[in-house]
Amino acid sequence: MSKDQTLGGVVLFVCILAIAVYGWLVFFSVWSLLALQLTGFVAVAGVLAIGAWVGWVMATTPPPKPLEDLDNEEFEAGKE
């Protein structure tokens, strides 16, 4: 068994265990409302964080050169 297969088995086991714990928290625990609130918050915050990152990248990235400038540079480079 390779190292990758062992790691894959560990990840599989941990994820199945996490599903069981989350199911218990949601359906049988006195903390069910908190578990659902935290899940919803983390999901929405994650999507909004990705949106904020995309906006930041768009706001801080310089615009590309116009195509006309690129064509002239390639033409002049070919003359040399």
N, C-alpha and C positions, 0 to 999 in steps of 0.2 A: 504494500500500500504506500503510495507516494505522500509527500508532505501536503500537496494540494488536496488530495482526497481526504486526508485526515482533517485538514482545516475546513473543508466542505462539510464533513460530518459534524464537526463541532458547531459550525454556523447553523446547520439544519436543526440540531438538537436545541440550541439556544433560542432559535426563532420559534420552534414548536412550544418550548417552555414559556416563552414570552406571550404567545397566543393564549395559552392556558391561563396564565396569570392575569392577562388583560380581560379575558372572558370572566374569570372569577371576580375581578374588580368591578366590572360593569354589571353583572347580573346578581351577584350574591353578597357583595360587600356593602357596608354602610358608607363607603367612600365612592359609591357608583356615580353620584352626581359630579363629584370632583374629578373623577377619572374621565368622564365625558367632557367636562368643561376644559380640562387640560388638553385632551385630544383635539378638540375643536380649535382651541387657541393655537396649539402648535401647528396644526394643518394650515390655518388661515395665515398665521405669522410666517410660515415657510413660503407660501405662495406670494405673499406681499413682499417678503425679503428678496425673492427672485425678481419680482417686478421692480423693486427699488434698485437692485444691482443692474438690471438691464437699462433702466433710466440713467443711472450714474455713468455707465459705459457710453451710452448715446450722448450724454451731455459733455463728457470729457474727451471724446475721440475727435480729432480734427477731421474736417471734411476731406474727402478724396479730391485729387486733382481733377479738373475737367478733362474729358476725353480729348478735346482739341489739343491741349498741352501735351498729353502723352503721345499723340500721333506726331506732333512736330518734333518732339525729342527723339522718337524712334527714327524719323526720317533723317534728321540731322546726324544721328549716330551712324546711320547706314552710309552717309556720304563720306565719312572719314576713312 
